[in-house]
Amino acid sequence: MGSAARARRAAVALVVAAASLSIGAGSPGVTIPVPVDGSDPQLARDLDGVIATSPEDTCLVVSIDGTEVFAHRGDDPQVPASNQKLLTAATVLARLDPDATYRTRLVTAAPVVDGVVRGDVVLVGAGDPSLDTAFTRAVRQVPEARPSTLLDDLAAQLAAAGIVGIEGRVLADEHRYDDLRVVPSWPARHAAENQSGPLSALALDDGVEVRVEDGDVRLVRTVDPPLGAARALAAALFARGIGFSGEPAAGQAPEGATELAAVESPPRRDLVRDMIRRSDNQAAELMLKELGAARGEGGSTAAGARVVAGWAEEVGAAGPGSFVADGSGLDTGNQVTCRELVRVLEAAGGAGSILDQSLAVAGESGTLARRFTTTDAVGILRGKTGSLNAVTSLAGMVTLPDGGTATFAYIVNGAPPTAEVMRAQDFLAQVLATYRPPCPEGDPDPFLGPAGVDLARSGAVSAAPLAGALPGVLATLDVLGDQGATVVDRCSAEAPVLLGLGETDGG
């Protein structure tokens, strides 16, 4: 049913609500609710229900338009799993230019004579998490919409510039970051399971290489990222008829080298969105190292973690028990509270911010493409999921029916991500997606539709007594369907007015 159709059905429900009130306040079974002052007891009861269906070690915090309205164990430090990426992304967007790009360069200290480079060329990595080769991208069937920087374009630029040969080696420089391929505190299984590609300022193709053995094509984890990048560039040069001497290898660009070619990534904001929506562990870790490098503290996990912790403290999202161990959330040493996660989302700009626009959308995109499809949260809940063996998390924002924004964080520790936990998240999504704040004190209570569902939930009327008092009216709703329309403020002091019958423009 379209939004216009739902609006028209709600209009018919308003007429039914008005009719029910004509029975009189003293009629048996008809409830006239009292406006709520301050917090909403019904919302609290519903969210208590979410907690009741969740494992014991669960925290939940909800704020509406910047005001906290519910908290359960809101200050308990928890392992956030991939919700840690929210801290990484928020800090990257705050501390670095969201519109800046990563620039991967090919340089030389040698002269160029008659189209020939008289010495080595060096590929200088910038930490671009989207650096790809066309061949591996095709083998992996990476969607066209995913942000990408093609290494092959460097070879194309050399050919276009008239370079026909290189009297030297093809080298690769990854020195912008350290050479630790994993976060030291990670368990060994993370690398074995390729939970993250190897970390390097020259990470290529998400840290995998194509191997062809006995006619079989396989993707294997890259062992030596700079060597792999040098070989990939050498292959691209060879494919364009540009020869070179010696074997590709890791190396370091000399001071004062001349730039021969360069490729630039999509804007950082696009890479952050891709990292969040796909929950890309390697990209998150590279962004963490970039925070350290860009702030002059060194391109290491530890340096980046200090930058994230500093930003979190600055915005009030770091308490005594909080700790930043990595950028992706793979490390169980990460500690954050639900209240701090809500603060991170709000401090990053809240609804409409770059971070908000980076979140997956329920039923539509990213890790939420197949989630919440049976709830009213489809299209209006934006969030980041997280899971480890004994961790489940979900944090994000929901656009409320009245146009406000609910910001929430939900973390379960000490229990696996079972179907029961997923159902609790579904319940949370439904509660927030359908929540309407109580009317201000002194205003009449809302009349909502459709009858028997929202009317009963709001307390304006009781569905069963209404059916008894007005026999046949509820059944008639489906007959009237799209033929009635009203315009009414749900908290207006005026009675609902039927404007007309027949088809209307739904707006």
Stockholm file with secondary structure:
# STOCKHOLM 1.0

chainA/1-507         MGSAARARRAAVALVVAAASLSIGAGSPGVTIPVPVDGSDPQLARDLDGVIATSPEDTCLVVSIDGTEVFAHRGDDPQVPASNQKLLTAATVLARLDPDATYRTRLVTAAPVVDGVVRGDVVLVGAGDPSLDTAFTRAVRQVPEARPSTLLDDLAAQLAAAGIVGIEGRVLADEHRYDDLRVVPSWPARHAAENQSGPLSALALDDGVEVRVEDGDVRLVRTVDPPLGAARALAAALFARGIGFSGEPAAGQAPEGATELAAVESPPRRDLVRDMIRRSDNQAAELMLKELGAARGEGGSTAAGARVVAGWAEEVGAAGPGSFVADGSGLDTGNQVTCRELVRVLEAAGGAGSILDQSLAVAGESGTLARRFTTTDAVGILRGKTGSLNAVTSLAGMVTLPDGGTATFAYIVNGAPPTAEVMRAQDFLAQVLATYRPPCPEGDPDPFLGPAGVDLARSGAVSAAPLAGALPGVLATLDVLGDQGATVVDRCSAEAPVLLGLGETDGG
#=GR chainA/1-507 SS CCHHHHHHHHHHHHHHHHHHHTTCTTSTTCCCCCCCCSSCHHHHHHHHHHHHTSCSSEEEEEEETTEEEEEESTTCCBCCGGGHHHHHHHHHHHHSCTTCCCEEEEEESSCEETTEECSCEEEECCCCTTEECHHHHHHHTCCTTSCCEETHHHHHHHHHTTCCEESSCEEEECTTSCCCSSCTTSCTHHHHTTSSCCCCTTCCGGGEEEEEETTEEEEEECSCHHHHHHHHHHHHHHHTTCBCCSCCEECCCCTTCEEEEEEECSCHHHHHHHHHHHTCHHHHHHHHHHHHHHTTSCSSHHHHHHHHHHHHHHTTCCCTTCBCCCSSSCCTTCBBCHHHHHHHHHHTTSTTSHHHHHSEETTTSGGGTTSSTTSTTTTTEEEEEEEETTEEEEEEEEECTTSCEEEEEEEEESSCCCHHHHHHHHHHHHHHHTCCCCCCTTSCCCCCSSTTTHHHHHTSSCHHHHHHHSTTHHHHHHHHGGGEEECCCTTCSSCCCEEEESCCCCC
#=GC SS_cons         CCHHHHHHHHHHHHHHHHHHHTTCTTSTTCCCCCCCCSSCHHHHHHHHHHHHTSCSSEEEEEEETTEEEEEESTTCCBCCGGGHHHHHHHHHHHHSCTTCCCEEEEEESSCEETTEECSCEEEECCCCTTEECHHHHHHHTCCTTSCCEETHHHHHHHHHTTCCEESSCEEEECTTSCCCSSCTTSCTHHHHTTSSCCCCTTCCGGGEEEEEETTEEEEEECSCHHHHHHHHHHHHHHHTTCBCCSCCEECCCCTTCEEEEEEECSCHHHHHHHHHHHTCHHHHHHHHHHHHHHTTSCSSHHHHHHHHHHHHHHTTCCCTTCBCCCSSSCCTTCBBCHHHHHHHHHHTTSTTSHHHHHSEETTTSGGGTTSSTTSTTTTTEEEEEEEETTEEEEEEEEECTTSCEEEEEEEEESSCCCHHHHHHHHHHHHHHHTCCCCCCTTSCCCCCSSTTTHHHHHTSSCHHHHHHHSTTHHHHHHHHGGGEEECCCTTCSSCCCEEEESCCCCC
//
